[in-house]
Amino acid sequence: MRIQIRLLAAAGLGFALAACDPTLGLGLPSERVLEDGAANTLTQAKGFDINGTYSTSAGELWAIDVQLVRPNTEHATASTGDQKVEAIVLGEAAYFRGQKFLAARMGSDPLSQNLVKAAGSSWWKGSPSF
């Protein structure tokens, strides 16, 4: 009976080992090596694209699409509901368009709102940190 239990245990161990990765993770790159490789790839890239969505603390869902081109060019669009803003940043110069986005960030006085109407969907120059 003891021999049968030992044989059964050995068979179970054999099946368990057969199901495992034969290398047991040996010879595979570490997480740090993978992270360094990704960082080096991004450092050497001439540009890359990021897109996705995020939620503000108020629960507002924004869709974003950003293209970065080295050394200092960015193109981004961000939209939520009926608001959309597009930005182009070339070094220290930044250009934006998006009438409803501009209206939401300007004053509510008649002069500010008339300026928004005059701007329409044309581009305006602003700070890159806007």
C-alpha positions as CSV (number, residue, x, y, z in Angstrom):
1,M,0.0,0.0,0.0
2,R,2.9,2.4,0.9
3,I,4.5,1.7,-2.5
4,Q,1.2,2.5,-4.3
5,I,1.0,5.9,-2.4
6,R,4.6,6.7,-3.3
7,L,4.0,5.8,-6.9
8,L,0.8,7.9,-7.0
9,A,2.6,10.9,-5.4
10,A,5.5,10.5,-7.8
11,A,3.1,10.4,-10.8
12,G,1.3,13.5,-9.5
13,L,4.6,15.3,-9.1
14,G,5.6,14.3,-12.6
15,F,2.3,15.6,-14.1
16,A,2.7,18.9,-12.2
17,L,6.3,19.4,-13.4
18,A,5.2,18.6,-17.0
19,A,2.7,21.4,-16.8
20,C,5.4,23.9,-15.8
21,D,7.5,26.1,-18.0
22,P,10.6,23.9,-18.7
23,T,12.9,26.8,-18.2
24,L,11.2,27.8,-14.9
25,G,11.8,31.4,-15.9
26,L,15.6,30.9,-16.2
27,G,17.2,32.7,-19.0
28,L,14.4,35.1,-19.5
29,P,15.1,38.9,-19.1
30,S,14.3,40.5,-15.8
31,E,11.6,43.2,-15.4
32,R,14.4,45.8,-15.0
33,V,16.0,44.8,-18.3
34,L,12.6,45.0,-20.1
35,E,11.9,48.5,-18.6
36,D,15.4,49.7,-19.6
37,G,14.8,48.3,-23.1
38,A,11.5,50.2,-23.4
39,A,13.1,53.4,-22.1
40,N,16.0,53.1,-24.6
41,T,13.5,52.5,-27.5
42,L,11.5,55.6,-26.5
43,T,14.7,57.7,-26.1
44,Q,15.9,56.7,-29.6
45,A,12.4,57.1,-31.3
46,K,11.9,60.2,-33.5
47,G,8.3,60.3,-32.4
48,F,5.4,58.4,-30.9
49,D,1.6,58.6,-30.5
50,I,-0.4,58.2,-27.4
51,N,-4.2,58.0,-27.4
52,G,-6.9,57.0,-25.0
53,T,-9.4,58.3,-22.5
54,Y,-9.3,59.6,-19.0
55,S,-11.8,60.8,-16.4
56,T,-11.6,64.0,-14.3
57,S,-12.4,64.0,-10.6
58,A,-15.8,65.4,-11.6
59,G,-16.5,62.3,-13.7
60,E,-16.0,64.0,-17.1
61,L,-14.6,61.6,-19.7
62,W,-12.0,63.1,-22.1
63,A,-10.7,61.4,-25.2
64,I,-7.1,62.4,-26.1
65,D,-4.7,61.8,-29.0
66,V,-1.2,63.1,-28.8
67,Q,1.6,62.9,-31.3
68,L,5.1,63.8,-30.2
69,V,8.0,64.4,-32.7
70,R,11.5,65.1,-31.5
71,P,12.9,67.5,-30.6
72,N,10.1,69.8,-29.7
73,T,6.9,69.3,-31.8
74,E,3.6,68.2,-30.4
75,H,0.1,67.8,-31.9
76,A,-2.8,67.0,-29.6
77,T,-6.6,66.8,-29.6
78,A,-8.7,66.5,-26.6
79,S,-12.5,66.2,-26.5
80,T,-15.4,65.7,-24.2
81,G,-19.1,66.0,-24.9
82,D,-19.4,68.9,-27.4
83,Q,-16.1,70.5,-26.5
84,K,-13.0,69.8,-28.5
85,V,-9.6,71.5,-28.5
86,E,-6.7,71.0,-30.9
87,A,-3.2,72.1,-30.1
88,I,0.0,72.4,-32.0
89,V,3.2,73.2,-30.1
90,L,6.3,74.1,-32.0
91,G,9.1,74.8,-29.4
92,E,8.0,77.8,-27.4
93,A,5.0,78.7,-29.7
94,A,1.6,77.0,-29.2
95,Y,-1.5,77.3,-31.4
96,F,-5.0,76.2,-30.4
97,R,-8.4,76.0,-31.8
98,G,-11.8,75.0,-30.4
99,Q,-14.5,77.6,-30.0
100,K,-16.5,75.9,-27.1
101,F,-13.3,75.1,-25.3
102,L,-12.2,78.7,-25.6
103,A,-15.6,80.0,-24.5
104,A,-15.6,77.8,-21.4
105,R,-12.3,79.3,-20.3
106,M,-12.9,82.9,-21.2
107,G,-14.8,85.3,-19.0
108,S,-18.6,85.4,-19.1
109,D,-18.7,89.1,-19.8
110,P,-20.0,90.3,-23.2
111,L,-16.6,91.5,-24.5
112,S,-15.0,88.1,-23.8
113,Q,-17.9,86.2,-25.4
114,N,-17.7,88.5,-28.5
115,L,-14.0,87.7,-28.8
116,V,-14.9,84.0,-28.7
117,K,-17.5,84.5,-31.5
118,A,-15.0,86.5,-33.6
119,A,-12.4,83.7,-33.2
120,G,-14.8,81.1,-34.5
121,S,-12.9,77.9,-35.3
122,S,-9.7,79.7,-36.2
123,W,-6.4,79.1,-34.5
124,W,-5.2,81.3,-31.7
125,K,-1.7,81.6,-30.2
126,G,-1.2,80.9,-26.5
127,S,1.2,79.6,-23.9
128,P,2.5,76.0,-24.4
129,S,1.5,75.5,-20.7
130,F,-2.1,76.4,-21.4
